Amino acid sequence: MTENEPCAACGEDTSVGSALFGERHEAARPEGGKVFLCDECYARLRAVQGGRVKPTEEDLRVIAANGGMIGIGFLGGGGGF
């Protein structure tokens, strides 16, 4: 049995055995543990950034530290990166 490892932006499961595991992106949290983004949310993050730069671990940490609400705002339609 695997642990649920949701995407920090959309909340979909990215754990081992899930449909999204193969292309997930991860970064370490400053307080320990990891944060995950599914490939689709990662691509949206890059698009919002103009595609110029690969999102940094710090970008992923900001999403993780602020939870799903910031992911919704950044990637969904309530603001932007």
N, C-alpha and C positions, 0 to 999 in steps of 0.2 A: 504494500500500500504506500503510495507516495503522498507527500505533503502538498497541499494546495499552494501554488506559487503564482498568484495573480499578476497580471499586467498592472503596473502602477497607474496607467491612464484609463484603460477601459474595464479592468477587473476580470478579464477572461483568464482562465487557467492556462499557465504556461509550463506546468510541471512535467516531469518525465512521463511519457506515455500519452500526453495530451496532443491534440492536433497542432498546437502552436509551439511545442517544445523545440522542434528542429530549427526554427529561425528566430528564437527569442534572443534578446539582448539583455545583458545584466551588468550591474555595477555594485561595488561594495558600499554599504551605508557607513557613514562615519561612526555611528554608535554600535556597529556590528551587524552582521547579517547582509543580505543582498536585496537589491531591487531589480525588478524585471520589467521589460517592455516587450510586447509582441511585435513582430516585424511590421505590421500595419501601422501601429502607433509610432514606432521608431521612424518609419518612412514619413509619416505626417509631421513629426518633430523636425526632421530634416527639411521638409518642404517649407514649413513655417519659417525656418531659419534661412530660406533661400537656397537650400541645397549646397551652399558653399562649404560648409564645414560639418564633419561628422559630430554629432552631439557628444559632449564630453561626459566623463563620469560625474562631474559636478552638476551638469544638466539633469542627469538621471537622479542624483541625490536630492536635488531640489524637488523634483516630482515626488520622490519617495517620502521626503520629510513632510510634505504638505498633503500627501494622500491623494485619493481619487479626485477630489474637487478641483485641485489645480490641474490635474490631467484633463478633466472635462473642459475647463476653461482654456487651456493651452491648445488642446487638440480638437475640441468639439465645436465650439462656436461662441464662447463667452469671453473671448479675449485672444491673446496670442503670444507666442514666443517672439 
